[in-house]
């Protein structure tokens, strides 16, 4: 019998199997050692479920939920189990998966007569446990898209019908749990029995699907109250209603009908209104507020936000001056080392907090201060004679990732500070069961910007991204609720605008690179989205920081 050679990266060995062997069947042959259930496999650096059929020589790496790929599979599969529980207990109700929040996923049941009480959530949690205990196989079937659309239309899932109708594919993959079908952006795990760790608790009139800790999958991620972030998400949900765009399918419909121009104008107007409101908050406290601290993760649009806020402050009679935290790095030989023994520039201990505090105190006292500079080439601080003094109508804008960390400002008068958190908190979903992860939104922004302004390839950006996220989780996310104001820099139309620049970059990622699977996932994501012309995007837009064409100087 003819065989093909499969190289398993988990065992470091080659195996000879018949063409047509599935990834799951191969797993049973080689039994790769895994402490946690296998969620899927990277076949030639492309994520596949265990039903995938191998027809040619391949390299295979089985993944569990301790990897980013496996964790995403686990998350999608848990959403499917929750959908199954809702369907069984409340067959005429629709599950809406809304956004990532508080180390979990915030969900609602969409029906005017259903109030999510603690009793209902307890029933849903128990039903999920029973579905998991039954260990139902999660199977996949390729079906003509026309039939899938008819199926979802009968179920009242307009968001899914709009998505699949505008995607333009002849066939679509449906997953099933015990005859219940659903469509997902990405692969699912082999059976419900893989999903042992989850939680479901009441939160803010809905429920929070609690997720396992990726690094310790038998434990739940700790619940963290994020009431301010919840308010921002709710605000953007209302904005989506104004624009009549809550998901990718409805955005595509507007694009098809050439009505994307009003979406751009209204989205930008909503941004400007929010920035103006923040400026008004600062004005209401102008007698005390003298330092505005702006923080946020990578590619949030902090720089453009700071410039637009400065314009609005000026309109309010307040003149801002800028002070960069980058000026306050300690000399390189004094920089702390990370666990790998390399310089850790992300930790707050890489900043000279004492000098920063001393400078701010003297400025608040009306004194003139010589501002330090930092040479990244030499790794040394220096002074070039630049001095700063603030007048009564001045405020100092300080931008940097540690702006919300209490350690930075613990010796400064709290009343003199106004803290702002900026991030792209994606405000629309793919559909009611498929979220757009805000980190993907920022990754796409960064990839486009890095190529345009820093001569970095998509491979370079993808390679560094997990390290960037780890740093954000450690140094930024824990302090976002410290903010006096939160600004969501995401624009409802932006993914359509980024598409034409991002797709060619992703297509250049070579298959032999481990980042190939991430590139393919993002290319599939863009396959759902219709491109939006960028000529109507104003030069002051936050997205111009990444696309190019901004009227601000950076």
DRENKOL-917611 format. One line per 8 residues: number of its first residue (from 0); their letters; for each residue z, x, y of C-alpha. Coordinates in steps of 0.25 Angstrom, whole numbers, plus 2048, in hexadecimal, padded with zeros to 3 digits. Layout:
NUM) a) Z X Y  ...
END
This chain:
0) xxxxxxxx) 800 800 800  7FD 805 80E  809 808 816  80C 80C 825  816 816 82A  821 811 832  82A 81B 839  838 816 83C
8) xxxxxxxx) 83F 81C 847  84D 817 843  84C 81F 836  843 82A 839  83A 827 82D  82D 822 829  82A 816 820  81E 811 819
16) xxxxxxxx) 81C 802 819  811 7F8 817  809 7F3 823  80E 7E5 827  81D 7E9 825  826 7E3 830  830 7EB 838  83B 7E3 832
24) xxxxxxxx) 836 7E6 824  835 7F5 827  844 7F4 82C  848 7EF 81E  841 7FB 818  847 806 820  854 800 825  856 807 832
32) xxxxxxxx) 864 809 835  869 800 840  877 7FC 843  872 7F0 84A  867 7E6 846  859 7EA 849  852 7E2 854  844 7E7 852
40) xxxxxxxx) 83C 7F4 852  834 7FD 85B  826 7FE 854  81F 809 85A  828 807 866  825 7F8 867  830 7EF 865  82E 7E5 859
48) xxxxxxxx) 836 7DB 851  838 7DD 842  82D 7D4 83F  822 7DD 844  818 7E1 83A  815 7F0 839  806 7F3 836  805 802 83A
56) xxxxxxxx) 80D 80F 83A  818 80D 844  825 813 849  831 809 848  83E 809 84F  848 7FE 84B  850 7F9 857  85E 7F2 858
64) xxxxxxxx) 864 7ED 864  86A 7FA 869  85C 7FD 86E  856 7F6 87B  84B 7F0 872  854 7EB 868  85E 7E6 872  853 7DE 878
72) xxxxxxxx) 84F 7D8 86B  85D 7D4 869  85E 7CD 876  851 7C5 874  856 7C1 866  864 7BC 86C  85C 7B3 876  854 7AD 86B
80) xxxxxxxx) 861 7AA 863  867 7A4 86F  85A 79B 871  85B 797 862  86A 793 864  866 78B 870  85B 784 869  863 780 85D
88) xxxxxxxx) 86F 77B 865  868 775 871  859 773 86D  855 76D 87A  85B 778 883  853 784 888  85A 792 888  857 79A 894
96) xxxxxxxx) 85A 7A9 894  85C 7AD 8A2  860 7BB 8A5  868 7C7 8A1  876 7C6 8A6  884 7CB 8A3  880 7D4 897  879 7C8 891
104) xxxxxxxx) 86E 7BD 894  871 7B1 89C  86B 7A4 896  86B 795 899  867 789 892  85D 782 89A  860 773 89A  866 76A 8A5
112) xxxxxxxx) 86F 763 89B  875 770 894  880 777 89A  884 784 893  892 782 890  89B 78B 888  89A 782 87C  88B 782 87C
120) xxxxxxxx) 88B 791 87D  895 793 872  88C 78A 869  880 792 86D  887 79F 86A  88B 79A 85C  87D 795 859  878 7A3 85D
128) xxxxxxxx) 882 7A9 853  87D 7A0 848  86E 7A3 84B  872 7B2 84A  87A 7B0 83D  86E 7A9 837  866 7B5 839  859 7AE 83B
136) xxxxxxxx) 84D 7B7 83B  846 7B8 849  837 7B7 845  82B 7B9 84E  81D 7B2 84D  811 7B4 855  80B 7A7 85A  800 7A2 863
144) xxxxxxxx) 805 7A2 871  7FF 794 873  808 78F 868  814 796 86D  812 790 87B  811 782 875  81E 785 86D  826 789 879
152) xxxxxxxx) 820 77E 882  826 773 878  833 77A 879  833 779 888  833 788 88A  829 789 896  82D 797 89A  828 79C 88C
160) xxxxxxxx) 81B 794 88D  818 799 89B  81B 7A7 896  812 7A7 88A  807 79F 890  806 7AA 89B  807 7B6 892  7F9 7B3 88C
168) xxxxxxxx) 7FC 7B8 87E  7F5 7B1 872  801 7B3 869  810 7B3 86C  81C 7B7 863  827 7AD 860  834 7B0 85A  83C 7A6 851
176) xxxxxxxx) 84A 7A4 84D  84B 799 843  83E 793 847  842 793 856  837 79A 85E  838 7A2 86B  830 7AD 872  836 7BA 877
184) xxxxxxxx) 831 7C6 87F  834 7D0 874  838 7D1 865  844 7CB 85F  84D 7D0 854  84B 7CC 845  856 7C2 843  861 7BB 84A
192) xxxxxxxx) 86B 7C2 842  868 7CF 84A  86F 7C9 856  87E 7CA 853  883 7CD 861  882 7C3 86C  88B 7BA 875  888 7AD 87D
200) xxxxxxxx) 892 7A9 888  892 7A0 894  88E 7A6 8A1  88A 79F 8AF  886 792 8A9  87E 798 89E  880 7A2 893  880 7B1 891
208) xxxxxxxx) 87A 7B6 884  882 7C3 882  87A 7CF 87D  87F 7DA 874  882 7E8 879  876 7F0 876  87E 7FD 873  888 7F5 86A
216) xxxxxxxx) 881 7E9 865  88D 7E3 85E  893 7E1 86C  88F 7D7 877  88C 7DD 885  898 7DA 88E  897 7CD 896  896 7D1 8A5
224) xxxxxxxx) 897 7C6 8B0  88B 7C7 8B9  88D 7BB 8C2  885 7C1 8CE  87A 7C5 8C5  87A 7B7 8BF  878 7B1 8CE  86D 7BA 8D0
232) xxxxxxxx) 865 7B6 8C4  868 7A7 8C7  863 7AA 8D5  856 7AF 8CF  855 7A4 8C6  854 79B 8D2  84A 7A4 8D8  842 7A2 8CC
240) xxxxxxxx) 842 793 8CD  83D 794 8DB  832 79C 8D7  830 794 8CA  830 7A0 8C2  83B 7A2 8B7  833 7AA 8AC  827 7B2 8AA
248) xxxxxxxx) 81E 7A6 8A5  820 79F 8B2  81E 7AB 8BA  811 7AD 8B3  80C 79F 8B6  80E 7A1 8C4  806 7AE 8C3  7FB 7A7 8BC
256) xxxxxxxx) 7FA 79C 8C7  7FA 7A7 8D2  807 7A2 8D7  80E 7B0 8D6  80D 7B2 8E5  817 7A8 8E9  821 7AE 8DE  820 7BC 8E4
264) xxxxxxxx) 822 7B6 8F2  82E 7AE 8EE  834 7B8 8E5  834 7C2 8F1  839 7B8 8FB  845 7B5 8F1  848 7C4 8F1  847 7C6 900
272) xxxxxxxx) 851 7BA 901  85B 7C0 8F7  85A 7CD 8FF  85C 7C6 90C  868 7BE 906  86F 7CC 901  86D 7D1 90F  873 7C5 915
280) xxxxxxxx) 87F 7C7 90C  881 7D5 911  87F 7D0 920  88B 7C6 91D  893 7D2 91A  88D 7DC 924  89A 7DF 92B  8A0 7E5 91E
288) xxxxxxxx) 894 7E9 916  88F 7F7 919  88A 7FC 90B  880 7F4 902  87F 7FA 8F4  872 7F6 8EC  872 7F9 8DD  869 7F5 8D2
296) xxxxxxxx) 862 7FA 8C5  855 802 8C4  849 7FB 8CA  851 7F0 8D1  84A 7F1 8DE  856 7F6 8E5  84F 7FF 8EF  846 7F3 8F4
304) xxxxxxxx) 851 7EA 8F4  859 7F3 8FD  84E 7F4 907  84C 7E5 907  85A 7E3 909  85A 7ED 914  850 7E5 91B  858 7D8 91A
312) xxxxxxxx) 864 7DF 91F  85D 7E4 92B  859 7D5 92E  868 7D2 92D  86B 7DD 938  870 7E7 92E  86A 7F4 92D  86A 7FB 91F
320) xxxxxxxx) 86B 80A 91D  868 810 90F  871 819 907  86C 81D 8F9  876 820 8EE  86C 82B 8E9  872 833 8F4  87F 834 8ED
328) xxxxxxxx) 87C 83A 8E0  885 846 8DC  87F 853 8DA  878 855 8CD  883 85E 8C7  88D 853 8CA  885 848 8C4  88C 842 8B7
336) xxxxxxxx) 885 843 8AA  882 838 8A0  884 837 891  878 840 88F  87D 84B 898  873 847 8A3  875 845 8B1  879 836 8B3
344) xxxxxxxx) 873 832 8C1  876 823 8BE  885 823 8BE  88C 820 8CB  894 82E 8C8  887 835 8CC  889 830 8DA  893 837 8E4
352) xxxxxxxx) 89B 82A 8E7  8A5 831 8F0  89A 836 8FA  893 828 8FA  8A1 821 8FD  8A4 82B 908  896 82A 90E  897 81A 90E
360) xxxxxxxx) 8A6 81A 913  8A2 823 91F  895 81B 922  89E 80E 922  8A7 815 92C  89B 817 935  89A 826 933  88E 82E 931
368) xxxxxxxx) 88B 833 923  882 83E 91E  87B 838 912  879 841 906  86C 842 8FE  86A 846 8F0  85E 84E 8EB  85B 84A 8DD
376) xxxxxxxx) 852 856 8DB  85E 860 8DE  869 856 8D9  871 859 8E5  876 852 8F1  872 856 8FF  873 852 90E  867 852 917
384) xxxxxxxx) 86E 84D 924  86B 83E 922  877 837 928  87A 828 928  883 81F 931  883 810 930  884 807 93C  88B 7F9 93C
392) xxxxxxxx) 87E 7F2 938  87B 7FC 92D  87D 7FA 91E  87B 805 914  872 801 908  876 809 8FB  86C 808 8F0  870 80E 8E2
400) xxxxxxxx) 873 80A 8D4  882 80C 8D6  883 803 8E2  88B 7F8 8DB  894 802 8D3  8A2 800 8D9  8A5 80F 8D7  89B 812 8E2
408) xxxxxxxx) 8A2 80A 8ED  8B0 809 8E8  8B5 810 8F4  8AD 809 8FE  8B1 7FC 905  8AC 7F0 8FD  8A9 7E7 909  89F 7F1 90E
416) xxxxxxxx) 897 7F1 901  88C 7E7 8FD  887 7E9 8EF  879 7E4 8EA  874 7E5 8DC  865 7E5 8DB  85D 7E3 8CD  851 7DC 8C8
424) xxxxxxxx) 857 7D1 8C0  84B 7CB 8BB  84A 7BC 8BF  840 7B6 8B5  83F 7B6 8A6  834 7B7 89C  838 7AA 897  845 7A2 894
432) xxxxxxxx) 848 7AB 888  843 7B8 88D  849 7C0 898  843 7CB 8A1  84E 7D6 8A0  850 7DA 8AF  850 7E9 8AA  841 7E7 8A6
440) xxxxxxxx) 83E 7E2 8B4  844 7EE 8BA  83E 7F7 8AF  830 7F2 8B3  833 7F4 8C1  837 802 8BF  82C 806 8B6  822 802 8C0
448) xxxxxxxx) 829 809 8CC  82B 816 8C3  81C 817 8C0  818 814 8CF  822 81C 8D6  828 826 8CC  81C 829 8C3  824 825 8B7
456) xxxxxxxx) 81D 81E 8AB  822 811 8A5  826 81A 899  830 822 8A2  836 815 8A8  838 80F 89A  83E 81B 895  849 81C 89F
464) xxxxxxxx) 84B 80D 8A0  856 80C 896  85E 817 89D  85C 810 8AA  862 803 8A4  86E 80A 89E  871 810 8AC  870 803 8B3
472) xxxxxxxx) 879 7FC 8A8  884 807 8AB  883 809 8BA  87D 7FC 8C1  87E 7EF 8B8  88E 7F0 8B7  88F 7EE 8C7  884 7E4 8CA
480) xxxxxxxx) 88E 7D9 8CC  895 7E2 8D6  88A 7DE 8E0  88B 7D5 8EC  87D 7D1 8EA  873 7D2 8DF  864 7D2 8E1  85A 7CF 8D6
488) xxxxxxxx) 84E 7D8 8DA  845 7D1 8CF  839 7C9 8D4  834 7BE 8CB  825 7C3 8CC  828 7D2 8CB  824 7D4 8BC  817 7CE 8BE
496) xxxxxxxx) 815 7D7 8CA  81A 7E3 8C2  811 7E0 8B6  804 7E7 8BB  80B 7F4 8BE  815 7F4 8B2  80B 7F1 8A6  802 7FD 8A7
504) xxxxxxxx) 80F 806 8A8  814 800 89B  807 801 894  807 810 896  814 811 88D  810 819 881  813 813 873  81A 820 86E
512) xxxxxxxx) 824 81E 879  831 817 876  82F 80F 883  823 809 87D  82B 7FD 878  831 7FA 886  823 7FB 88C  81D 7F1 882
520) xxxxxxxx) 829 7E7 885  826 7E8 894  817 7E6 892  81A 7DA 889  823 7D5 894  817 7D7 89E  80E 7CF 895  816 7C3 899
528) xxxxxxxx) 814 7C5 8A8  808 7C2 8B0  805 7CD 8BB  808 7C9 8C9  800 7CF 8D5  808 7D8 8DE  801 7D7 8EB  80A 7CB 8F0
536) xxxxxxxx) 817 7D3 8ED  81C 7D7 8FB  81E 7E6 8FE  82D 7E4 900  82F 7DE 8F2  839 7E5 8E8  82E 7E5 8DE  826 7EE 8E7
544) xxxxxxxx) 830 7F9 8E5  82A 7FA 8D7  81C 7F5 8D8  819 7FD 8E5  814 7F8 8F2  822 7F6 8F9  823 7F7 908  831 7FE 906
552) xx) 832 80D 906  83A 812 8F9
END
